[in-house]
């Protein structure tokens, strides 16, 4: 009994001693935690004061979401789940698959901080705070760029009106939940565009980067146009060049003959690069052949960025105008119901990029000459020969819609903005709008319409208009939009147009129309088509992708971006 008492007493003493030893450790842990929290608070307050927060040379850009996240947690560290940390590092290292730069997301600095924190014998609260805050900023940047884009399209084009939005998501809750649950990869997958365009562009980027890593492709020597059945030493180089990017039919690789198989391969290349597929290697085809692979990679990266601007939450039904591709598609439930060649604005009268909704169509439309065309084209033509008005079936009308005798006007007095009348072209086969137009409200006075200049659809490059989009086969398009086979079948539409009476018909439902500019896009085979940058728009986007982040433009406020919807 005495022994048991002694043993119990010794156990109690030992427990007491251990407890006394633990008190400093617990106090130290609590003190360290408080120090980390205080360090995080100090960094958040720096952001909230409007000052730059720079951590080992890396600037924190998230001035809204990041402070809100830490405030909800009373400034406690967020990154306590090792799985979440690994997922973020993996995502940053692989973000080049999206055409983005891992260093935009602090990769080198994060790797250094992680090493420092992991190797310290004693915990450094400042380093822990730095790592936690920078991990958060990295994730906000990633999410923002995948969901909305790195480059601000409004900075490049004041006409841009395709709203970028997070659709009311609670960014702080989404971030904190993903980090806590170790589902960062799922969060990033959810904000990355899911459209097939994006996946095809990613695949193309990987393919062309592999070509670059293997040494790219050889140049094609200059010289006279290579044509069918010619034998020229450059034919050998041509075979070698084409074999890098496409399958070549079995033939002697050293053959200098531009035979049928090689000619067909040239045609495939031409179609994939927006060129006339004539099988001859002239100046345009030679330039495309000799475009460096690095330039093609940049072109794909630019269009991945465009995809991030617009390919989220696409409507089930929409009309897509591909300006650089000179075509129009009507898409419903993921299926292309109608597509046609298009004519778009000349380089000095560019078709704008924007979003609207087609609400009605007009058969046998009149055409009121827009101010720019009036000033630059119509008034000078009338001054040269007043008979121009009769030749073009045009009338002069005042603002009360009264017809004015053109001979009563002193045309020499007017240059355009001061012209006190309107010039209107009556309906007819030679009307500039053709027999039908498709209307959607916009400040640019741009719409889709028929055209009497149908021969121009046969051209490969079709930038001929003054900004509007001329479409081929408009009657079929009208039938699909009206979606009423009993009242508005093809026969009824043709009869209404043949009457030559102007008639407005409201669509049963508005249809979204997107006027977009793609210089790389998937083809029907899953490959990609490279197009001419007819308006010179790629350079600005590429410069933005390759530049350091502009904190004035990119504050990474998901909450604020929701207001734009």
BANU-362256 format. One record per residue (C-alpha): residue in three letters; x, y, z. Coordinates in steps of 0.02 Angstrom, whole numbers. Each point is the difference from the previous one (the first is absolute). Layout:
N
<atom Ala; <X; Y; Z>> ...
***
This chain:
565
<atom Unk; <0; 0; 0>> <atom Unk; <141; 117; 46>> <atom Unk; <85; -43; -167>> <atom Unk; <-155; 44; -96>> <atom Unk; <-13; 165; 88>> <atom Unk; <181; 41; -36>> <atom Unk; <-24; -47; -184>> <atom Unk; <-154; 111; -13>> <atom Unk; <91; 143; 80>> <atom Unk; <147; -18; -120>> <atom Unk; <-119; -4; -150>> <atom Unk; <-86; 156; 59>> <atom Unk; <166; 88; 22>> <atom Unk; <58; -50; -172>> <atom Unk; <-162; 59; -78>> <atom Unk; <17; 163; 90>> <atom Unk; <177; 21; -59>> <atom Unk; <-49; -36; -181>> <atom Unk; <-143; 122; 14>> <atom Unk; <120; 133; 64>> <atom Unk; <116; -35; -147>> <atom Unk; <-144; 13; -125>> <atom Unk; <-59; 169; 63>> <atom Unk; <145; 94; -84>> <atom Unk; <-23; -99; -162>> <atom Unk; <-186; 36; -3>> <atom Unk; <31; 180; 41>> <atom Unk; <133; 7; -137>> <atom Unk; <-119; -78; -127>> <atom Unk; <-137; 122; 47>> <atom Unk; <123; 143; -7>> <atom Unk; <63; -57; -172>> <atom Unk; <-177; -16; -67>> <atom Unk; <-40; 175; 62>> <atom Unk; <159; 64; -80>> <atom Unk; <-45; -79; -168>> <atom Unk; <-176; 72; 11>> <atom Unk; <71; 171; 44>> <atom Unk; <121; -10; -146>> <atom Unk; <-142; -44; -119>> <atom Unk; <-105; 142; 71>> <atom Unk; <143; 123; -31>> <atom Unk; <13; -55; -181>> <atom Unk; <-188; 13; -27>> <atom Unk; <-2; 174; 77>> <atom Unk; <138; 53; -119>> <atom Unk; <-111; -52; -146>> <atom Unk; <-152; 86; 73>> <atom Unk; <97; 162; 22>> <atom Unk; <28; 8; -187>> <atom Unk; <186; -34; 11>> <atom Unk; <87; -134; -102>> <atom Unk; <33; -162; 91>> <atom Unk; <162; -75; -65>> <atom Unk; <60; -168; 67>> <atom Unk; <178; -44; -50>> <atom Unk; <-21; 95; -162>> <atom Unk; <-175; -70; -38>> <atom Unk; <-142; 126; 0>> <atom Unk; <-168; -53; 72>> <atom Unk; <-139; 51; -121>> <atom Unk; <-156; -63; 88>> <atom Unk; <-59; 156; 90>> <atom Unk; <-180; -53; 32>> <atom Unk; <-22; -189; 12>> <atom Unk; <159; -34; 98>> <atom Unk; <-36; 123; 142>> <atom Unk; <-180; -59; 11>> <atom Unk; <58; -182; 13>> <atom Unk; <118; 33; 144>> <atom Unk; <-121; 114; 90>> <atom Unk; <-129; -141; 3>> <atom Unk; <132; -111; 81>> <atom Unk; <57; 131; 126>> <atom Unk; <166; 3; -95>> <atom Unk; <41; -182; 34>> <atom Unk; <103; -92; -133>> <atom Unk; <-102; -76; -142>> <atom Unk; <123; -125; -71>> <atom Unk; <2; -137; 131>> <atom Unk; <-49; -143; -118>> <atom Unk; <157; -75; -83>> <atom Unk; <-106; -74; -139>> <atom Unk; <-66; 173; -47>> <atom Unk; <176; 71; -3>> <atom Unk; <60; -140; -116>> <atom Unk; <-149; 26; -116>> <atom Unk; <36; 185; -13>> <atom Unk; <184; -28; -38>> <atom Unk; <-47; -128; -133>> <atom Unk; <-126; 120; -77>> <atom Unk; <125; 143; -7>> <atom Unk; <136; -109; -77>> <atom Unk; <-121; -62; -134>> <atom Unk; <-89; 164; -38>> <atom Unk; <106; 20; -157>> <atom Unk; <-119; -129; -76>> <atom Unk; <-126; 143; -2>> <atom Unk; <124; 117; -83>> <atom Unk; <35; 92; 163>> <atom Unk; <164; 30; 90>> <atom Unk; <32; -93; 166>> <atom Unk; <101; 148; 63>> <atom Unk; <-157; 108; -3>> <atom Unk; <-54; -108; 148>> <atom Unk; <159; 21; 105>> <atom Unk; <71; -174; -38>> <atom Unk; <183; 35; 36>> <atom Unk; <-38; 103; 157>> <atom Unk; <-121; -131; 66>> <atom Unk; <126; -139; -26>> <atom Unk; <131; 100; 94>> <atom Unk; <-117; 42; 144>> <atom Unk; <-59; -179; 15>> <atom Unk; <181; -58; 14>> <atom Unk; <39; 133; 130>> <atom Unk; <-152; -40; 107>> <atom Unk; <28; -187; -11>> <atom Unk; <185; 9; 45>> <atom Unk; <-10; 117; 149>> <atom Unk; <35; -84; 166>> <atom Unk; <-109; 126; 87>> <atom Unk; <-158; 72; -74>> <atom Unk; <20; 172; -78>> <atom Unk; <-169; 87; 11>> <atom Unk; <44; 127; -134>> <atom Unk; <50; -134; -125>> <atom Unk; <-155; -102; 38>> <atom Unk; <-108; 153; -27>> <atom Unk; <91; 43; -162>> <atom Unk; <-25; -176; -69>> <atom Unk; <-184; -7; 49>> <atom Unk; <-43; 170; -73>> <atom Unk; <96; -32; -161>> <atom Unk; <-82; -170; -24>> <atom Unk; <-169; 84; 15>> <atom Unk; <45; 135; -124>> <atom Unk; <63; -132; -120>> <atom Unk; <-165; -93; 6>> <atom Unk; <-103; 159; -22>> <atom Unk; <106; 45; -152>> <atom Unk; <-22; -172; -75>> <atom Unk; <-186; -2; 27>> <atom Unk; <-23; 176; -66>> <atom Unk; <102; -28; -157>> <atom Unk; <-83; -165; -44>> <atom Unk; <-173; 71; 30>> <atom Unk; <21; 175; -70>> <atom Unk; <168; 13; -87>> <atom Unk; <165; 86; 38>> <atom Unk; <-16; 136; -132>> <atom Unk; <-143; 124; 15>> <atom Unk; <-89; 6; -170>> <atom Unk; <-75; 170; 39>> <atom Unk; <175; 73; 6>> <atom Unk; <26; -60; -178>> <atom Unk; <-172; 33; -72>> <atom Unk; <-119; 129; 70>> <atom Unk; <-145; -85; -91>> <atom Unk; <17; -157; 105>> <atom Unk; <-162; -41; 91>> <atom Unk; <9; -189; 31>> <atom Unk; <-16; 5; 189>> <atom Unk; <123; -98; 102>> <atom Unk; <-81; -64; 159>> <atom Unk; <13; -128; 139>> <atom Unk; <-188; -25; -5>> <atom Unk; <-30; 49; 179>> <atom Unk; <120; -127; 74>> <atom Unk; <67; 33; 175>> <atom Unk; <185; 3; -42>> <atom Unk; <57; 1; 181>> <atom Unk; <-105; -151; 46>> <atom Unk; <54; -93; -157>> <atom Unk; <184; 32; 34>> <atom Unk; <-4; -43; 185>> <atom Unk; <-101; -159; -29>> <atom Unk; <115; -60; -140>> <atom Unk; <154; 29; 106>> <atom Unk; <-71; -80; 156>> <atom Unk; <-68; -152; -93>> <atom Unk; <152; -23; -111>> <atom Unk; <-103; 26; -158>> <atom Unk; <98; 143; -79>> <atom Unk; <13; -100; -160>> <atom Unk; <-189; -15; -9>> <atom Unk; <-21; 187; 27>> <atom Unk; <119; 41; -142>> <atom Unk; <-81; -127; -114>> <atom Unk; <-168; 83; 33>> <atom Unk; <60; 174; -50>> <atom Unk; <99; -57; -153>> <atom Unk; <-104; 10; -162>> <atom Unk; <-80; -168; -39>> <atom Unk; <-43; 37; -182>> <atom Unk; <74; -113; -134>> <atom Unk; <85; 152; -80>> <atom Unk; <106; 19; 155>> <atom Unk; <49; -183; 9>> <atom Unk; <46; -4; -185>> <atom Unk; <107; 155; 21>> <atom Unk; <88; -78; 150>> <atom Unk; <36; -156; -103>> <atom Unk; <66; 107; -142>> <atom Unk; <113; 95; 120>> <atom Unk; <74; -162; 66>> <atom Unk; <25; -64; -177>> <atom Unk; <90; 155; -63>> <atom Unk; <107; 12; 155>> <atom Unk; <54; -179; -31>> <atom Unk; <45; 50; -178>> <atom Unk; <101; 146; 69>> <atom Unk; <89; -113; 124>> <atom Unk; <47; -116; -144>> <atom Unk; <79; 143; -95>> <atom Unk; <-147; 78; -91>> <atom Unk; <-12; -14; -188>> <atom Unk; <120; 42; -142>> <atom Unk; <-24; 155; -105>> <atom Unk; <-62; -8; -178>> <atom Unk; <118; 93; -118>> <atom Unk; <-68; 147; -98>> <atom Unk; <-21; -6; -187>> <atom Unk; <-130; -3; -138>> <atom Unk; <-171; -73; 37>> <atom Unk; <3; -190; 14>> <atom Unk; <-140; -76; -102>> <atom Unk; <-68; -170; -41>> <atom Unk; <117; -118; -95>> <atom Unk; <151; 116; 21>> <atom Unk; <165; -80; 47>> <atom Unk; <100; 116; 112>> <atom Unk; <129; -35; 137>> <atom Unk; <-112; 100; 117>> <atom Unk; <-126; -142; -13>> <atom Unk; <113; -104; 113>> <atom Unk; <-1; 135; 134>> <atom Unk; <-188; 18; -21>> <atom Unk; <-28; -184; 36>> <atom Unk; <109; 11; 154>> <atom Unk; <-89; 156; 62>> <atom Unk; <-175; -71; -23>> <atom Unk; <44; -165; 82>> <atom Unk; <29; 92; 165>> <atom Unk; <-181; 57; 17>> <atom Unk; <-99; -126; -100>> <atom Unk; <3; -178; -65>> <atom Unk; <81; -13; -169>> <atom Unk; <-48; -134; -125>> <atom Unk; <131; -134; -29>> <atom Unk; <122; 69; -126>> <atom Unk; <186; 25; -26>> <atom Unk; <49; 132; 127>> <atom Unk; <136; 57; -120>> <atom Unk; <-118; 24; -147>> <atom Unk; <5; 176; -71>> <atom Unk; <-161; -26; -97>> <atom Unk; <-156; 93; 52>> <atom Unk; <-107; -152; -36>> <atom Unk; <-186; -22; 37>> <atom Unk; <31; -65; 176>> <atom Unk; <111; 148; 45>> <atom Unk; <-122; 121; -80>> <atom Unk; <-141; -73; 106>> <atom Unk; <108; 20; 155>> <atom Unk; <28; 182; -45>> <atom Unk; <-188; 24; -18>> <atom Unk; <-27; -73; 174>> <atom Unk; <130; 120; 70>> <atom Unk; <-82; 147; -89>> <atom Unk; <-172; -41; 69>> <atom Unk; <74; -14; 175>> <atom Unk; <76; 174; -18>> <atom Unk; <-147; 95; -76>> <atom Unk; <75; 5; -174>> <atom Unk; <-72; -34; -172>> <atom Unk; <21; -188; -22>> <atom Unk; <72; 0; -176>> <atom Unk; <146; -118; 35>> <atom Unk; <127; 129; -60>> <atom Unk; <136; 68; 113>> <atom Unk; <-4; 188; -32>> <atom Unk; <47; 147; 112>> <atom Unk; <-143; -21; 126>> <atom Unk; <25; -188; 18>> <atom Unk; <188; 22; 12>> <atom Unk; <-21; 127; 140>> <atom Unk; <-114; -118; 95>> <atom Unk; <122; -146; -24>> <atom Unk; <143; 105; 68>> <atom Unk; <-93; 69; 150>> <atom Unk; <105; -55; 150>> <atom Unk; <-78; -130; 114>> <atom Unk; <22; 121; 145>> <atom Unk; <-115; 123; -88>> <atom Unk; <-133; -135; -19>> <atom Unk; <17; -40; 185>> <atom Unk; <-27; 184; 42>> <atom Unk; <-151; 4; -115>> <atom Unk; <-78; -148; 91>> <atom Unk; <36; 81; 170>> <atom Unk; <-87; 160; -57>> <atom Unk; <-155; -95; -49>> <atom Unk; <-2; -100; 162>> <atom Unk; <-10; 169; 85>> <atom Unk; <-145; 52; -113>> <atom Unk; <-85; -163; 46>> <atom Unk; <15; 41; 185>> <atom Unk; <-88; 164; -34>> <atom Unk; <-156; -74; -78>> <atom Unk; <-18; -189; 15>> <atom Unk; <-76; -8; 173>> <atom Unk; <-186; -32; 20>> <atom Unk; <-37; 4; -186>> <atom Unk; <-186; 8; -42>> <atom Unk; <-84; -154; -72>> <atom Unk; <-48; 98; -155>> <atom Unk; <109; 132; -81>> <atom Unk; <67; 69; -164>> <atom Unk; <189; 9; -11>> <atom Unk; <82; 120; -123>> <atom Unk; <182; -49; -23>> <atom Unk; <69; 163; -69>> <atom Unk; <176; -57; -46>> <atom Unk; <-69; -165; -65>> <atom Unk; <-129; 87; -112>> <atom Unk; <-142; -115; 52>> <atom Unk; <-160; -6; 102>> <atom Unk; <-73; -146; 97>> <atom Unk; <-169; -25; 82>> <atom Unk; <20; -119; 146>> <atom Unk; <-137; -79; 104>> <atom Unk; <26; -131; 136>> <atom Unk; <180; -24; -54>> <atom Unk; <-46; -36; -181>> <atom Unk; <37; 113; -148>> <atom Unk; <-166; 20; -89>> <atom Unk; <63; 120; -132>> <atom Unk; <164; 70; -56>> <atom Unk; <46; 115; -140>> <atom Unk; <140; 101; -72>> <atom Unk; <2; 182; 50>> <atom Unk; <71; 166; -56>> <atom Unk; <62; 113; 140>> <atom Unk; <67; 176; 19>> <atom Unk; <151; 63; -92>> <atom Unk; <156; 26; 109>> <atom Unk; <-36; 187; 7>> <atom Unk; <-185; -31; 38>> <atom Unk; <15; -144; 120>> <atom Unk; <-146; -106; 54>> <atom Unk; <-7; 29; 189>> <atom Unk; <8; -138; 130>> <atom Unk; <-151; -2; 113>> <atom Unk; <-153; -95; 60>> <atom Unk; <-184; 34; -32>> <atom Unk; <-164; -89; -39>> <atom Unk; <-88; -18; -167>> <atom Unk; <-179; 56; 30>> <atom Unk; <-76; 18; -173>> <atom Unk; <33; -12; -185>> <atom Unk; <-56; 112; -141>> <atom Unk; <-45; -59; -175>> <atom Unk; <28; 118; -146>> <atom Unk; <87; 127; 110>> <atom Unk; <39; 178; -43>> <atom Unk; <175; 58; 36>> <atom Unk; <35; 166; 82>> <atom Unk; <180; 44; -38>> <atom Unk; <100; 8; 164>> <atom Unk; <95; 161; 39>> <atom Unk; <174; -69; -35>> <atom Unk; <-48; -74; -170>> <atom Unk; <-97; 158; -40>> <atom Unk; <151; 109; 35>> <atom Unk; <135; -108; -80>> <atom Unk; <-91; -82; -145>> <atom Unk; <-174; 59; -46>> <atom Unk; <17; 190; 9>> <atom Unk; <161; 2; -104>> <atom Unk; <-86; -112; -130>> <atom Unk; <-153; 114; -10>> <atom Unk; <111; 154; -19>> <atom Unk; <86; -82; -146>> <atom Unk; <-164; -52; -83>> <atom Unk; <-174; 31; 69>> <atom Unk; <-61; -144; -108>> <atom Unk; <83; -113; 130>> <atom Unk; <-160; 12; 104>> <atom Unk; <-111; -69; -139>> <atom Unk; <127; -134; -46>> <atom Unk; <1; -63; 180>> <atom Unk; <-189; 17; 24>> <atom Unk; <27; 130; 137>> <atom Unk; <-110; 141; 62>> <atom Unk; <36; 155; 101>> <atom Unk; <-120; 20; 147>> <atom Unk; <-14; 126; 140>> <atom Unk; <-21; -42; 182>> <atom Unk; <-190; 6; -21>> <atom Unk; <16; -142; -128>> <atom Unk; <-43; 114; -145>> <atom Unk; <85; -33; -167>> <atom Unk; <112; 145; -54>> <atom Unk; <43; 43; -180>> <atom Unk; <190; -26; -10>> <atom Unk; <18; 136; -131>> <atom Unk; <-61; 127; 129>> <atom Unk; <151; -34; 111>> <atom Unk; <167; 91; -11>> <atom Unk; <106; -156; 25>> <atom Unk; <163; 97; 2>> <atom Unk; <-47; 74; 169>> <atom Unk; <3; -165; 94>> <atom Unk; <138; -117; 56>> <atom Unk; <-96; -124; 107>> <atom Unk; <-32; 45; 183>> <atom Unk; <-91; 159; -52>> <atom Unk; <-110; -86; -131>> <atom Unk; <-181; 41; 49>> <atom Unk; <-80; -148; -89>> <atom Unk; <3; -189; -7>> <atom Unk; <43; -107; -150>> <atom Unk; <-109; -154; -11>> <atom Unk; <13; -143; -123>> <atom Unk; <-165; -82; -47>> <atom Unk; <-27; -189; 5>> <atom Unk; <54; -101; -149>> <atom Unk; <125; -126; -63>> <atom Unk; <140; 129; 2>> <atom Unk; <-35; 64; 175>> <atom Unk; <161; 0; 103>> <atom Unk; <-86; -111; 129>> <atom Unk; <-67; -122; -128>> <atom Unk; <-174; -69; 31>> <atom Unk; <7; -31; 187>> <atom Unk; <89; 64; 156>> <atom Unk; <14; -67; 178>> <atom Unk; <-8; 132; 135>> <atom Unk; <76; 10; 173>> <atom Unk; <14; 160; 102>> <atom Unk; <174; 76; 4>> <atom Unk; <81; 170; -5>> <atom Unk; <108; -44; -150>> <atom Unk; <-145; -13; -124>> <atom Unk; <64; -173; -45>> <atom Unk; <-109; -149; -46>> <atom Unk; <-6; -157; -107>> <atom Unk; <-75; 13; -173>> <atom Unk; <-13; -68; -175>> <atom Unk; <103; 81; -138>> <atom Unk; <-7; 25; -189>> <atom Unk; <190; -27; -4>> <atom Unk; <-14; -189; 5>> <atom Unk; <151; -32; -109>> <atom Unk; <112; 61; 141>> <atom Unk; <-44; -154; 103>> <atom Unk; <116; -97; -116>> <atom Unk; <151; 96; 65>> <atom Unk; <107; -77; 137>> <atom Unk; <20; 164; 94>> <atom Unk; <-166; 89; 11>> <atom Unk; <27; 168; 86>> <atom Unk; <-105; 106; -118>> <atom Unk; <-138; 81; 101>> <atom Unk; <-11; 163; 96>> <atom Unk; <-19; -93; 165>> <atom Unk; <-160; -100; -19>> <atom Unk; <1; -188; -29>> <atom Unk; <-60; -59; -169>> <atom Unk; <-60; -180; 6>> <atom Unk; <-24; -135; -130>> <atom Unk; <-163; -99; -11>> <atom Unk; <-100; 122; 110>> <atom Unk; <-171; -76; -40>> <atom Unk; <48; -163; 87>> <atom Unk; <64; 100; 148>> <atom Unk; <-165; 95; 11>> <atom Unk; <-100; -162; -3>> <atom Unk; <100; -70; 146>> <atom Unk; <-10; 159; 103>> <atom Unk; <-187; 19; -24>> <atom Unk; <-22; -183; 50>> <atom Unk; <-180; -9; -62>> <atom Unk; <-16; -127; -143>> <atom Unk; <-186; 30; -19>> <atom Unk; <6; 189; -21>> <atom Unk; <180; 35; -50>> <atom Unk; <62; -146; -104>> <atom Unk; <117; 29; -146>> <atom Unk; <-143; 24; -124>> <atom Unk; <-86; 130; 109>> <atom Unk; <162; 95; 24>> <atom Unk; <35; -1; -188>> <atom Unk; <-176; 62; -39>> <atom Unk; <13; 141; 126>> <atom Unk; <165; 56; -74>> <atom Unk; <-63; -15; -179>> <atom Unk; <-142; 120; 45>> <atom Unk; <135; 135; 17>> <atom Unk; <-97; 72; 147>> <atom Unk; <103; 48; 153>> <atom Unk; <-52; -109; 145>> <atom Unk; <64; -14; 178>> <atom Unk; <-17; -170; 86>> <atom Unk; <38; -21; 185>> <atom Unk; <90; -158; 52>> <atom Unk; <-97; -117; 116>> <atom Unk; <145; 20; 122>> <atom Unk; <155; 108; -2>> <atom Unk; <158; -92; -52>> <atom Unk; <170; 47; 70>> <atom Unk; <127; 54; -131>> <atom Unk; <186; 5; 35>> <atom Unk; <116; 94; -117>> <atom Unk; <171; -71; 44>> <atom Unk; <174; 2; -72>> <atom Unk; <97; -164; -6>> <atom Unk; <166; -21; -90>> <atom Unk; <11; -183; 51>> <atom Unk; <-151; -114; 11>> <atom Unk; <-35; -187; -6>> <atom Unk; <-54; -77; -164>> <atom Unk; <-124; -140; -20>> <atom Unk; <137; -132; 18>> <atom Unk; <60; 64; 169>> <atom Unk; <154; 81; -74>> <atom Unk; <17; 189; -3>> <atom Unk; <-7; 131; -136>> <atom Unk; <119; 147; 4>> <atom Unk; <-77; 158; -72>> <atom Unk; <65; 168; -55>> <atom Unk; <-1; 134; 132>> <atom Unk; <-91; 119; -117>> <atom Unk; <-24; 136; 132>> <atom Unk; <168; -19; 87>> <atom Unk; <-78; -42; 168>> <atom Unk; <112; -143; 57>> <atom Unk; <151; 106; 46>> <atom Unk; <-86; 94; 142>> <atom Unk; <-63; -160; 82>> <atom Unk; <170; -84; -15>> <atom Unk; <85; 150; 78>> <atom Unk; <-123; -8; 145>> <atom Unk; <29; -186; 25>> <atom Unk; <189; 24; 1>> <atom Unk; <0; 154; 111>> <atom Unk; <4; 15; 187>> <atom Unk; <-170; 20; 79>> <atom Unk; <-69; 175; 2>> <atom Unk; <-68; 21; 174>> <atom Unk; <-104; 148; -55>> <atom Unk; <-92; -111; -123>> <atom Unk; <8; -167; 89>> <atom Unk; <-53; 23; 180>> <atom Unk; <-69; -176; 2>> <atom Unk; <-163; 47; 79>> <atom Unk; <-117; -144; -37>> <atom Unk; <-133; 85; 102>> <atom Unk; <13; 159; -102>> <atom Unk; <-2; -96; -165>> <atom Unk; <-170; -70; 45>> <atom Unk; <-71; 176; -9>> <atom Unk; <31; 5; -187>> <atom Unk; <-128; -135; -37>> 
***
